[in-house]
Amino acid sequence: MLTSRTFLKRTRAGAVMKVVREHYLRDDISCGAAACVLCGSREEEQEAKEKGAPAQALLEAQPSGAASSLCPGPHYLLLDTNLLLHQIDILEDPVIRNVIILQTVLQEVRKRSAPVYKRIKDVVANPEKHFYAFTNEHHKETYIEQEQGENSNDRNDRAIRVAAKWYNEHLAKLQTEEKITVILLTNDRKNKEKALEEGITAYTCEEYIKSLIANPELVDRLACLNDEGNEIESGRIIFSEHLPLSKLQQGIKSGLYLQGTFRANRDNYLEATVWVHGDGDQREVIVQGLRNLNRAVHEDIVAVELLSKDAWAAPSSVVLLDDEGQNEEDDVEKEEEKENSLKTPVSKAMMRPTGKVVGIIKRNWRPYCGMLSKSQIKESRRHLFTPADRRIPRIRIETRQSSTLEGQRIIVAIDGWPRSSRYPHGHFVKNLGAAGDKETETEVLLLEHDVPHQAFSQAVLSFLPQMPWSITDKDMKFREDLRHLCVCSVDPPGCTDIDDALHCRDLENGNLEVGVHIADVSHFIRPGNALDQESAKRGTTVYLCEKRIDMVPELLSSNLCSLRSNVDRLAFSCIWEMNNNAEVLKTRFTKSVINSKASLTYAEAQMRIDSGSMNDDITLSLRGLNKLAKILKKRRIDKGALTLSSPEVRFHMDSETHDPIDLQTKELKETNSMVEEFMLLANISVAQKIYDEFSEHALLRKHPAPPPSNYDILVKAAKSKDFEIKTDSAKALADSLDRAESPSFPYLNTLLRILATRCMMQAVYFCSGMDNDFHHYGLASPIYTHFTSPIRRYADIIVHRLLAVAIGADSTYPDLTDKHKLAELCNNLNYRHKMAQYAQRASVAFHTQLFFKNKSVVNEEAYILFVRKNAIVVLIPKYGLEGTVFFEEKDKPKPSLLYNDEIPSLTVEGTTFHTFDKVTVNIMLDASNIQHQKIRMALVEPKVPGCNVPSEKSKNREPEKKKKKLGK
C-alpha cells in the first residue's frame, strides 16, 4: 500500500519547491509477541537466524517481570517519547522487561538525544530484556496522517495511542490462558487523560514503578521532573530566570550576549570561566558569585551578558570548596559571606572581562560518580550527593537506601535545577561499590573520564575472523611476501599488543635497506561494520597501571594483529633505501606478510647491541638501526626538534595482592630512542604520501606553537638561575635548553625541560582540507601523522586506509573522502586521546596513594617547580612525584608570607624559596576525606617556624568516626 507526503520547501536561492515523498505501508509487519500466530513473529525470528542476521528479541509469550499491584495480570509496556528520554535509567534495570518501543518514539529520541538513543538501541539489542521495536509508521493499521491544525507533538501522541489500542485489540484475538494487556506509560497529563477516554490502560511512570512492590529500590531511580513537588525551602527565589532560547539567539546575533562553554573552577566553586565561541581566537569571560553562575554546570553551553567595566574582576587566587552542611537557608547566607572574599583589590591590569549567565543554550549533563552526604535529619529521604569531580555542584537526591549507600561510590544523574533551590535535583542511578576498593576506584576513574570500557557486544565480535585463522591466497593479493627478512620487534616488558617491527640489511650497492612493518589492522576491520564503529567510538586503547582497556577485541590486539615472533602476520610496510649517512634515497610502501624472528624488550635489544660476542643477524640488524637512529636524531635536533622531559613512574606490583610494592621513575635506554626515530620517520613519510594523493582529506597531526605568554614561567625560572631562554622559535628554545647546563647542579637541565613541557600546546588530529597550518612544533616537521600504532589508535587505521588506496592495495569508500565527516572523526579522536591521558594520570595518582598508604615516615629530597602565593609545588625525582607544600593551614596561625612574581620567590617567616631550590619534604597519605584522598607534603628542610612536619601518629589519617552528640 502506498501513500505520499507533500510539503513545500524553500531553496537557498529563495524559490519555493514542492516535495512529494512516497511512504509505503505494509500489512505483514510482526507485532513481536512470541505467542502471536496471526503475524508470524516466531517464523520471522527463525528466518533471521537462518540468514545469519541478528534477530530482534520477542516479547515473552507469558510476560514475566516484576509483579505490579496496579496490573497483576500479564502485560506489555508501551512508552511515549518523553518518558523514554527522561527515565532511561529505570528502563535499563533488569526488572523492566517486555516493552514495546514504537518507531515514532525512536525517531523523536534520535533527534533529541543521541546518548539516550544509543542506550535504548543497546537495550533493544539485549535478548534478555525482551524490548521490541515496532515499526508503527509503516504498518497500515497504525500509521496516521497529521490532521489540519494539529502540531507534530500532538500527532505523535495520537500515533502512540493508536498503536496502544491496536496492540490491545490484536492481542485479544490470541488463544492464551490469560489475556495480555498493553499498558501505556506516559508522564504527559493530557496524553494520559485522552488514553483513558479511549479505553487504554495508562499510568505515569511513578505510579507504575511504585506499584512494583517487590522492587522498592527502583523508586530511587525515578528522574525528578516535577520541580514544584521538590521544593525544600520556603519558596524563596535564589536565581534569576533563564531567558528563552529565542531571546538568547537574538541577543547573541546582536552582540548583547556571548555564547560559550562554561568551565567551572576546580578550586573555587563560586568562580567559572566561559570560553566564548567565535571565528577568531577564543576569549574568556570570568563569572563570579552564586547568582551570576545562575545554575550553569561544567561543560554546559551558555549565554553570558558582560557586566559594566567597573564591575570587572580578576581571577581569584582564593581556594573555596563547597563542603558546608545540608541546610539550604544557611548555605545561601554563607555564599554571600564567601563571595565577599573574592572581592579583593587588584590592579586594573589584572582585570578581565566579567559577566553573568543569562541562559542555557545546551545542557551537557552526564551521570556523575561520587558519594552520599547523609542528612543529619533522622528518617529524612532527602540527601546531598557530593560528586568526585569538584567542578560539579552537589546534587539533592531522594533515597530510602541512605544507610546502605553511606561509604559507597554511587552514580547520580541530574534531572533539573529549580530557581528556588541552592542545589540541582537528581536521582540515584547505581551503586558501584565501597569507596577505596581498587576495582571500584578504577571503575570510577573510567566513568569520570568517559572511557568506553564495557565488554565488546556480540554484534561487534561477530565481525572477527573465525578461528583457527590462517593466511589465504586471497589475503596475498596486493601483498608482498617478506617472511625471509630478519625482522624483530622491540617493546616494553610484558607487551602483548605489538604494533611494529623493524629490519635493517646491507644492499649490494653499498646502501642499506631499512623497513618499518606495522600490523595490518585495517585488513580485519572493514569500514562501516559494528567492529569499525566501536573502534572509532573508543578511539584509543587506555593503559592504566594494572589494566588495559582495548580499542579492539583481544583476538586482534593480542593475537592476530600482534606481530609476535615466529608466526606469520599481515603487515603494512614502509621501506627505505638509505646511505650510511641516514639519508633517504628511495621510499616505498607495500602491504606484506612478515615473520618476526624475535620479540625483544628494550633491555634485551640494548644488551645485544652492547654485546661484544653476539654477531647474529638480529643483533647486526639492531646495530645498523641504532647507528642510523643516532644520525636521524641529531639531524632532527639540529633542525629545531625539542627534547623535553616528563617524570614518568613505573609500579612494581605484588603478585598476590596486586598492590604496588615499589615505585620508581622509568629508565629510558638507547633502544627506546632507536625505535622512536624510525616510527617518526615512518609517520612523516606516510603523511607526505597521503597528502600528495589526498590533499583535501588526509588525516594529519599538528602541534601548534605555544603563544609567547606560555613561556613566562620558564623564562623567569631560568633567569633566577642566570640562564637565558629564547623562545622565538623551536630551534631557539632547543638551543637555549642545551646551553642551560650547570656542572654544580646537573638536574637543573632536566627541571627546565620538565617546565618547558608544561608550556606546550596539545597536539591534535585534523583534516588537511579543513586547515592550513600543518606544522608540528615539537618535532620541527612541516607535516606529520600517525601510522605506526593501529592496534591502539583509530587514527592510524584511517591513515592505513588512505595509504592503501594511494598505492592501489584497497578501494575507497564515501566517508573516507568526506572532509566534514573526517573533521568530525578528528574531534572525537582528540577528545578520546585527552580523556585517556587524564585517566592514565588518575590511575597513577590512585596507585601512588596505595603505595604510600602503609609506609612509615617517608622523607625525600625534592626540587621546587613552582612558587605560589602561599605554597610551593615540588617534584621528587626518586618517585617522579609532584605535590604541594602549603604554608597556610586551617586552625593554625598564619605565617608571614611575601611573594615576588618578577623573580618567582616566596619568603616564609624570613626563609626565601626560589624555583629549582632543593628541599626535603615529608610524604604522607591524607585519608581524612575518603572521596578525595591525596598525597600531602610537609617541609622538613629548611626549617621554617610554625610550618610543622606531621608526626608519625598523625600520618595516614583515617576519616574520624562521627561521634554521637550526647550534649555539650
Buried (B, 14 or more C-beta within 10 A) or exposed (E): EEEEEEEEEEEEEEEEEEEEEEEEBEEEBBBBBBBBEEBBBBEBBEEEEEEEEBBBBBBBBEBEBBEBEEBEEBBBBBBBBBBBBBBBBBBBBEEBBBBBBBBBBBBBBBEEBEEBBEBBBBBBBBEEBBBBBBBBBBBEBBBBEBEEEBEEEBBBBBBBBBBBBBBBEBBEEBEBEEEBBBBBBBBBEEBBEBBEEBEBBBBBBBBBBBBBEEBEBBBBBBBBBEBEEBEBBEEEEBBBEBBEEEBBBEBBEEEBBBBBBBBBBEEBBBBBBBEBBEEEEEBEBBBBBBBBBBBBBBBBBBBBBBBEEEEBBBBBBEBBEBEEEBBBEEBBEBBEEBBEEBEEEEEEEEBEBBBBBBBBBEBEBBBBBBBBBBBEEEEEBBBBBBBBEBBBBBBBBBBEBBEEBEBBBBBBBBBBBBBBBBBBBBBBBBBBBEBBBBEBBBBBBBBBBBBBBEEBBEBBBEBBEEEEEEEEEEBBEEBBEBBEBBBBBBBEEEBBBBBBBBBBBEEEEEBBBBBBBBBBBBBBBEBEBBBBBBBBEBBBBBBBBEEBBBBBBBBBBBBBBBBBBEEBBBBBBBBBBBEEEBBBEEBBBBBBBBBBBBBBBBEBBBBBBEEEEBEEBBBBBBBBBBBBBBBBBEBBBEEBBBBBBEBEBBBEBEEEEEBBEEBEBEEEBBBBBBBBBBBBBBBBBBBBBBBEBBEEBBBBBBBBBBEEEBBEBBBBBBBBBEBEBBBEEBBEBBBBBEEBEBEEEEBBBBBBBBBBBEBBBEBBBBBBBEEEEBBBBBBBBEBBBBBBBBBBBBBBBBBBBBBBBBBEBBEBEEBBBBBEBBBEBBEBBBEBBBBBBBBBEBBBBBBBBBBBBEEEEBEBBBBBBBBBEBBBBBBBBBBBBBBBBBBBEEEEEEBEBEBEEEEBBBEBBEBEBBBBBEBBBBBBBBBBBBBBBBBBBBBBEBEBEEBEBBEEEEBBBEEEEEEEEEEE
